[in-house]
Amino acid sequence: MAEPKHKDQEEHHRQFASEAHTEDVTGKKPPTGYLTSIMHLAKCYVGTGIFAMGEGFKNSGLVFGPVMLFLLAIVNLNCQHMLVNAVIKIAGQETHEVKPTFAEAVEYTMEGSSIACLKNNSAKLGWVTNIFLCCTELGFCCVYFVFIAEHLVEMASDHDLLSKDDPASKHIMLAIILMPMWLSTFLGNLKLLLPLTVIANILMWSGILIIVYFTTCEGLPDSTEREYISSYRTWPLFFGTALYAFEGITFIVPLRNEMKEPEKFMTPFGVLNVGMMFVASLYILVGILGYWKYGDDVESSVFLNLTTEVQGLKDVINGMMSVAVLFTFTLHMYIPFEITFPLFYRKYGPFKNGILIVCICRSIPVLLTYTMANIIPFLGLFISLIGASAGAFLAIILPPILNLIAFQGELPWYYIAKDILIIIIGITGSLTGTILSIIDIVEKFKEEYG
């Protein structure tokens, strides 16, 4: 008579993207080290969102904004820890080594829920998570397209090549930058992306130093000229901008999965804590200086304010930021491919023309974001919309739900209360931020094109 299987052994039939053997087509991914992972984490977070924080603080206030941003950073960091803990628990239930994705952690955690509707729809919730992850990353990449185009149009207009007042200029520039942005996405793993990440970090941090210098070199206005606490009506826009800025949770699981020593990811001085605290400090610094210096005139990218004053450095600044964001685009395009290709390969692979299939799969999201960038004119409002909708769901709402279900019966009451409070904050901020962002976008369209 056959020996009955242990409960944990029954779990081994569950499918994981890491078992799709896509390395047969894309090549084996070399593991990354501690410093490499921190650099990727910093690059993932320090993107266009940091330059929008001046506008974010305009919607929250010079004092209220930094305080709320710090609290959101702590909440976001806690949510990232909860997500990784859920991933670790799912992996520990298997009889062999697996590397669960974000969506797999959601699906298999929900399978163990005592709530019937979550348990019965666990696979659908996994798919919804993947859709949100892809939509969020594509939204980021769309913003990167717009960001680069706007800065290069600014540069071209100074040399009478294009007019920044002509709406067609942005579309012309988007077409020009399509090919280099497209080609940059064919680097297949985080090890290959490291040189681009190093260059992007150097350029981005140089840009931050330039902001610090030129916003302070001639002194700052009296702080009483700025709102310490802005009208509560604009707080949801700040919430969306802040969540967009901290929306690197889509990259957390892949980053840990590719580490040589994943145990160093969650330690007190591990990749996650060190990287996030550094990033939060930079966001607060740039946001304060941007709003304090320019007040209500601060742009959705503070560099657009800076380059109107620093003529000698204008081309240099625009060129630096364009290259830095181009490489950030490459890093974020890594996520949709890593989500969709293993699923596609598991269902239809192996392929006779594997390289061709990979090229097509990498090209589709690039062309999609390029198309979206051509029809989205308002960078700041679009940042708020992405952050408040998909960003809030992934970064704030979903991780505490996973934590409550995965560790049901193991959590003290104050952990449960904390998780419930985070969920309520996430839902409230998401609904109000999304609604307000949509209203503002509609009004802006009417104002510009009505």
C-alpha positions as CSV (number, residue, x, y, z in Angstrom):
1,M,0.0,0.0,0.0
2,A,1.4,3.4,-1.0
3,E,2.5,5.7,1.8
4,P,0.2,8.7,2.2
5,K,1.8,12.0,1.1
6,H,2.6,14.7,3.6
7,K,0.6,17.9,3.2
8,D,3.7,19.8,2.1
9,Q,4.5,17.1,-0.4
10,E,1.1,17.5,-2.0
11,E,1.9,21.1,-2.8
12,H,4.7,20.3,-5.3
13,H,2.4,20.1,-8.3
14,R,1.7,23.9,-8.1
15,Q,3.2,25.7,-11.1
16,F,5.8,28.4,-10.8
17,A,7.2,30.7,-13.4
18,S,10.7,29.8,-12.3
19,E,10.1,26.3,-13.5
20,A,9.3,27.4,-17.1
21,H,13.0,26.9,-18.1
22,T,12.9,30.1,-20.2
23,E,16.7,30.3,-19.8
24,D,16.8,27.9,-22.8
25,V,15.7,30.8,-24.9
26,T,16.8,33.9,-22.9
27,G,20.0,32.6,-21.4
28,K,20.9,31.8,-17.8
29,K,20.6,34.8,-15.4
30,P,23.8,35.3,-13.4
31,P,23.1,36.0,-9.7
32,T,23.5,39.5,-8.4
33,G,25.4,40.6,-5.2
34,Y,24.5,42.9,-2.3
35,L,25.8,46.2,-3.8
36,T,24.5,45.5,-7.3
37,S,21.0,44.8,-5.8
38,I,21.1,48.1,-3.8
39,M,22.1,50.0,-6.9
40,H,19.2,48.4,-8.9
41,L,16.8,49.2,-6.0
42,A,17.9,52.8,-5.9
43,K,17.6,53.2,-9.7
44,C,14.2,51.6,-9.6
45,Y,12.9,54.2,-7.1
46,V,14.9,57.3,-8.1
47,G,13.3,58.0,-11.4
48,T,11.0,60.7,-12.7
49,G,8.9,60.6,-9.5
50,I,11.7,62.3,-7.5
51,F,11.6,65.3,-9.8
52,A,7.8,65.5,-9.4
53,M,8.0,65.8,-5.6
54,G,8.1,69.6,-5.7
55,E,4.7,69.5,-7.3
56,G,3.7,66.8,-4.7
57,F,4.6,69.1,-1.8
58,K,2.7,72.0,-3.5
59,N,-0.4,69.7,-3.0
60,S,0.5,68.9,0.6
61,G,2.5,71.7,2.1
62,L,6.1,72.5,3.0
63,V,5.8,70.8,6.4
64,F,2.9,68.4,6.0
65,G,4.4,67.0,2.8
66,P,7.7,65.8,4.2
67,V,6.1,64.3,7.3
68,M,3.5,62.4,5.2
69,L,6.2,61.3,2.7
70,F,8.3,59.9,5.5
71,L,5.3,58.0,7.0
72,L,4.4,56.7,3.6
73,A,8.0,55.5,3.1
74,I,7.8,53.6,6.4
75,V,4.4,52.1,5.5
76,N,5.7,51.2,2.0
77,L,8.8,49.5,3.5
78,N,6.7,47.5,5.9
79,C,4.4,46.4,3.1
80,Q,7.5,45.3,1.1
81,H,8.6,43.2,4.1
82,M,5.2,41.6,4.3
83,L,5.2,40.8,0.6
84,V,8.6,39.1,0.7
85,N,7.6,37.2,3.9
86,A,4.6,35.8,2.0
87,V,6.9,34.8,-0.9
88,I,9.2,33.1,1.5
89,K,6.4,31.2,3.1
90,I,5.0,30.0,-0.3
91,A,8.4,28.8,-1.3
92,G,8.9,27.0,2.0
93,Q,5.8,24.9,1.3
94,E,7.3,23.3,-1.7
95,T,9.5,20.1,-1.8
96,H,12.0,21.6,-4.1
97,E,13.5,25.1,-4.7
98,V,11.2,27.6,-6.3
99,K,11.1,31.3,-6.7
100,P,7.5,32.5,-6.5
101,T,6.6,35.7,-8.3
102,F,4.4,38.5,-6.8
103,A,1.3,37.1,-8.5
104,E,2.1,33.5,-7.5
105,A,2.4,34.6,-3.9
106,V,-1.0,36.2,-4.1
107,E,-2.6,33.2,-5.8
108,Y,-1.2,30.5,-3.5
109,T,-1.7,32.6,-0.4
110,M,-5.3,33.1,-1.3
111,E,-5.7,29.3,-1.8
112,G,-5.1,28.9,1.9
113,S,-7.6,31.6,2.9
114,S,-10.5,30.7,5.1
115,I,-12.6,33.2,3.2
116,A,-14.5,31.2,0.5
117,C,-14.6,34.0,-2.2
118,L,-10.8,34.5,-1.9
119,K,-10.1,30.8,-1.9
120,N,-12.3,30.0,-4.9
121,N,-11.0,32.9,-6.9
122,S,-7.3,32.6,-6.0
123,A,-6.2,32.0,-9.6
124,K,-8.2,35.0,-10.9
125,L,-6.6,37.2,-8.2
126,G,-3.2,36.1,-9.3
127,W,-4.0,37.1,-12.9
128,V,-5.4,40.5,-11.6
129,T,-2.1,41.0,-9.8
130,N,-0.1,40.3,-13.0
131,I,-2.4,42.7,-14.9
132,F,-1.9,45.5,-12.3
133,L,1.9,44.9,-12.3
134,C,2.1,45.1,-16.0
135,C,-0.2,48.2,-16.2
136,T,1.8,49.9,-13.5
137,E,5.1,49.3,-15.2
138,L,3.8,50.3,-18.6
139,G,2.4,53.4,-17.0
140,F,5.8,54.2,-15.6
141,C,7.5,53.6,-19.0
142,C,4.9,55.8,-20.7
143,V,5.8,58.6,-18.3
144,Y,9.5,58.0,-19.1
145,F,8.7,58.4,-22.8
146,V,6.9,61.7,-22.1
147,F,9.6,62.9,-19.7
148,I,12.5,62.3,-22.1
149,A,10.5,63.9,-25.0
150,E,9.7,67.0,-23.0
151,H,13.3,67.6,-22.0
152,L,14.7,67.0,-25.4
153,V,12.1,69.3,-27.0
154,E,13.2,71.9,-24.5
155,M,16.8,71.4,-25.7
156,A,15.8,71.4,-29.4
157,S,13.7,74.6,-29.0
158,D,16.8,76.5,-27.7
159,H,18.5,75.7,-31.0
160,D,15.5,76.6,-33.1
161,L,15.1,73.0,-34.2
162,L,11.6,72.5,-32.7
163,S,9.1,74.8,-30.9
164,K,8.1,73.8,-27.4
165,D,4.8,75.7,-27.9
166,D,3.9,73.4,-30.9
167,P,2.1,70.2,-29.7
168,A,3.6,68.4,-32.8
169,S,7.1,68.8,-31.4
170,K,6.5,66.2,-28.7
171,H,5.3,63.7,-31.2
172,I,8.3,64.3,-33.5
173,M,10.7,63.8,-30.5
174,L,8.8,60.7,-29.4
175,A,9.4,59.2,-32.9
176,I,13.1,60.1,-32.8
177,I,13.7,58.5,-29.4
178,L,11.7,55.3,-30.1
179,M,14.5,53.3,-31.6
180,P,17.2,53.8,-28.9
181,M,14.6,53.1,-26.2
182,W,13.4,50.0,-28.0
183,L,16.9,48.7,-28.5
184,S,17.8,49.2,-24.9
185,T,15.2,46.7,-23.7
186,F,17.0,43.7,-25.3
187,L,19.4,43.3,-22.4
188,G,18.1,40.2,-20.8
189,N,19.0,40.1,-17.1
190,L,20.0,42.3,-14.1
191,K,23.7,41.4,-14.5
192,L,23.7,42.8,-18.0
193,L,21.7,45.9,-16.9
194,L,24.3,46.7,-14.2
195,P,26.4,49.0,-16.4
196,L,23.4,51.0,-17.4
197,T,22.2,51.2,-13.8
198,V,25.6,52.5,-12.7
199,I,25.5,55.2,-15.4
200,A,21.9,56.1,-14.7
201,N,22.6,56.4,-11.0
202,I,25.6,58.6,-11.5
203,L,23.6,60.9,-13.9
204,M,20.5,60.9,-11.6
205,W,22.5,61.7,-8.5
206,S,24.4,64.4,-10.4
207,G,21.1,65.8,-11.4
208,I,20.0,65.8,-7.7
209,L,23.2,67.7,-6.7
210,I,22.5,70.2,-9.5
211,I,19.0,70.8,-8.1
212,V,20.4,71.2,-4.5
213,Y,23.1,73.7,-5.7
214,F,21.0,75.9,-8.0
215,T,17.9,76.0,-5.7
216,T,20.1,77.1,-2.7
217,C,23.0,79.1,-4.3
218,E,21.1,82.4,-4.3
219,G,19.1,81.6,-1.1
220,L,15.6,80.4,-0.7
221,P,12.5,82.6,-0.3
222,D,11.1,83.2,3.1
223,S,9.3,79.9,4.1
224,T,6.2,81.9,5.1
225,E,5.6,82.5,1.4
226,R,4.8,78.8,1.1
227,E,1.9,76.9,2.4
228,Y,2.9,74.8,5.4
229,I,-0.2,72.7,5.1
230,S,-2.0,72.9,1.7
231,S,-5.8,72.6,1.2
232,Y,-7.1,69.1,2.1
233,R,-8.7,69.0,-1.4
234,T,-5.3,68.5,-3.0
235,W,-4.0,65.9,-0.6
236,P,-5.2,63.0,-2.7
237,L,-3.0,64.3,-5.6
238,F,0.0,64.3,-3.3
239,F,-0.9,60.8,-2.2
240,G,-0.9,59.7,-5.8
241,T,2.4,61.4,-6.6
242,A,4.0,59.9,-3.5
243,L,2.8,56.4,-4.2
244,Y,4.1,56.8,-7.8
245,A,7.4,57.8,-6.4
246,F,7.6,54.8,-4.1
247,E,6.2,52.3,-6.6
248,G,9.2,50.0,-6.8
249,I,7.3,47.1,-5.1
250,T,6.9,45.6,-8.6
251,F,10.7,45.1,-8.7
252,I,11.2,43.8,-5.2
253,V,10.4,40.1,-5.8
254,P,12.4,39.8,-9.0
255,L,15.3,41.7,-7.4
256,R,15.4,39.2,-4.4
257,N,15.0,36.2,-6.7
258,E,18.1,37.1,-8.7
259,M,20.3,37.6,-5.6
260,K,23.2,35.3,-5.0
261,E,22.5,35.5,-1.2
262,P,18.8,36.4,-0.9
263,E,19.0,36.1,2.9
264,K,20.8,39.5,2.8
265,F,17.7,41.2,1.3
266,M,15.7,41.5,4.5
267,T,18.2,41.9,7.3
268,P,18.3,45.1,9.4
269,F,21.1,46.5,7.1
270,G,19.9,44.5,4.1
271,V,19.2,45.7,0.6
272,L,15.6,46.6,1.3
273,N,16.1,48.8,4.5
274,V,19.3,50.5,3.4
275,G,18.0,51.2,-0.1
276,M,14.6,52.5,1.0
277,M,15.9,54.9,3.7
278,F,18.4,56.4,1.3
279,V,15.7,56.8,-1.4
280,A,13.2,58.4,1.1
281,S,15.8,60.9,2.2
282,L,16.5,62.0,-1.4
283,Y,12.8,62.4,-2.2
284,I,12.2,64.6,0.9
285,L,15.3,66.7,0.1
286,V,14.4,67.3,-3.6
287,G,10.7,67.8,-2.8
288,I,11.3,70.4,-0.1
289,L,13.8,72.4,-2.2
290,G,11.7,72.3,-5.4
291,Y,8.5,73.6,-3.7
292,W,10.4,76.0,-1.4
293,K,12.2,77.6,-4.3
294,Y,9.5,77.8,-6.9
295,G,6.2,77.6,-4.9
296,D,3.1,77.2,-7.0
297,D,5.1,77.6,-10.2
298,V,7.0,74.4,-9.6
299,E,6.7,72.1,-12.7
300,S,5.9,68.4,-12.8
301,S,9.6,68.0,-13.4
302,V,11.6,70.5,-11.4
303,F,14.3,70.5,-14.1
304,L,11.9,72.4,-16.3
305,N,12.0,75.2,-13.7
306,L,15.8,74.9,-13.3
307,T,16.6,75.1,-17.0
308,T,14.8,78.4,-17.5
309,E,17.2,80.0,-15.0
310,V,20.5,78.2,-15.7
311,Q,21.0,78.9,-19.4
312,G,24.6,77.7,-19.5
313,L,23.8,74.3,-18.1
314,K,20.5,73.9,-19.9
315,D,21.6,71.4,-22.6
316,V,23.8,69.5,-20.2
317,I,21.0,69.0,-17.7
318,N,18.4,68.0,-20.2
319,G,20.8,65.6,-21.9
320,M,21.8,64.0,-18.5
321,M,18.3,63.5,-17.4
322,S,17.2,62.1,-20.7
323,V,20.0,59.5,-20.7
324,A,19.4,58.6,-17.0
325,V,15.6,58.1,-17.6
326,L,16.3,56.1,-20.8
327,F,18.3,53.6,-18.7
328,T,15.5,53.6,-16.0
329,F,13.0,52.8,-18.8
330,T,15.2,49.8,-19.7
331,L,15.1,48.6,-16.1
332,H,11.4,48.9,-15.7
333,M,10.7,47.2,-19.0
334,Y,12.4,44.2,-17.5
335,I,9.3,43.5,-15.3
336,P,6.5,43.1,-17.9
337,F,8.7,40.7,-19.9
338,E,9.6,38.7,-16.8
339,I,5.9,38.4,-15.9
340,T,4.5,37.6,-19.3
341,F,7.2,35.5,-21.1
342,P,7.4,32.6,-18.6
343,L,3.5,32.3,-18.8
344,F,3.6,32.4,-22.6
345,Y,6.5,29.9,-22.7
346,R,4.9,27.5,-20.3
347,K,1.8,27.4,-22.5
348,Y,3.2,27.5,-26.0
349,G,6.9,26.7,-25.7
350,P,9.5,25.5,-26.6
351,F,9.8,27.5,-29.8
352,K,11.7,26.7,-33.0
353,N,12.5,30.4,-33.5
354,G,13.0,31.3,-29.8
355,I,15.0,34.5,-30.4
356,L,12.4,35.9,-32.7
357,I,9.7,35.2,-30.2
358,V,11.7,36.9,-27.5
359,C,12.2,40.0,-29.7
360,I,8.5,40.2,-30.4
361,C,7.6,39.8,-26.7
362,R,10.1,42.6,-25.8
363,S,8.9,44.8,-28.6
364,I,5.1,44.7,-27.9
365,P,5.2,46.6,-24.5
366,V,7.7,49.2,-26.0
367,L,5.4,50.0,-28.9
368,L,2.4,50.1,-26.5
369,T,3.9,52.6,-24.2
370,Y,5.1,54.7,-27.2
371,T,1.5,54.8,-28.5
372,M,0.2,55.8,-25.0
373,A,2.9,58.5,-24.7
374,N,1.6,60.1,-27.9
375,I,-1.9,60.5,-26.5
376,I,-1.1,61.5,-22.9
377,P,-0.1,65.2,-22.6
378,F,-0.2,65.9,-18.8
379,L,2.8,64.3,-17.1
380,G,2.1,65.4,-13.5
381,L,-1.6,64.4,-13.4
382,F,-0.8,61.0,-15.1
383,I,1.8,60.3,-12.4
384,S,-0.8,60.9,-9.7
385,L,-3.4,58.7,-11.5
386,I,-1.0,55.7,-11.8
387,G,0.2,56.0,-8.2
388,A,-3.3,56.4,-6.8
389,S,-4.9,53.5,-8.7
390,A,-2.6,50.5,-9.5
391,G,0.2,51.8,-7.3
392,A,-1.9,51.9,-4.1
393,F,-3.4,48.5,-4.8
394,L,0.1,46.8,-5.2
395,A,2.1,48.8,-2.7
396,I,-0.3,49.5,0.2
397,I,-3.5,47.4,-0.1
398,L,-2.4,44.0,-1.2
399,P,0.7,43.2,1.0
400,P,-1.2,43.5,4.4
401,I,-4.0,41.4,3.0
402,L,-1.4,38.7,2.1
403,N,0.1,39.1,5.6
404,L,-3.2,38.6,7.4
405,I,-4.0,35.5,5.4
406,A,-0.6,33.9,5.2
407,F,0.1,34.2,8.9
408,Q,-3.5,33.8,10.1
409,G,-3.5,32.7,13.8
410,E,0.2,33.7,14.2
411,L,-0.1,37.5,14.4
412,P,-0.6,39.4,17.7
413,W,-3.6,41.8,17.8
414,Y,-1.6,44.9,17.3
415,Y,-0.1,43.5,14.1
416,I,-3.6,42.8,12.9
417,A,-4.8,46.3,13.8
418,K,-1.8,47.8,12.0
419,D,-2.5,45.8,8.8
420,I,-6.2,46.7,8.8
421,L,-5.3,50.4,9.3
422,I,-2.9,50.3,6.4
423,I,-5.6,48.7,4.2
424,I,-8.1,51.4,5.1
425,I,-5.6,54.1,4.4
426,G,-4.7,52.5,1.1
427,I,-8.3,52.2,0.0
428,T,-9.3,55.7,1.1
429,G,-6.3,57.3,-0.6
430,S,-6.6,55.2,-3.7
431,L,-10.3,56.1,-4.3
432,T,-10.0,59.8,-3.6
433,G,-6.7,60.1,-5.5
434,T,-8.0,58.2,-8.5
435,I,-11.2,60.2,-8.7
436,L,-9.6,63.5,-8.2
437,S,-6.8,62.7,-10.8
438,I,-9.4,61.7,-13.4
439,I,-11.5,64.9,-12.7
440,D,-8.4,67.1,-13.1
441,I,-7.3,65.3,-16.3
442,V,-10.8,65.8,-17.8
443,E,-10.8,69.5,-16.8
444,K,-7.3,69.9,-18.2
445,F,-8.3,68.3,-21.5
446,K,-11.3,70.7,-21.7
447,E,-9.1,73.7,-20.9
448,E,-6.4,72.7,-23.5
449,Y,-8.6,71.2,-26.3
450,G,-12.1,72.2,-25.5
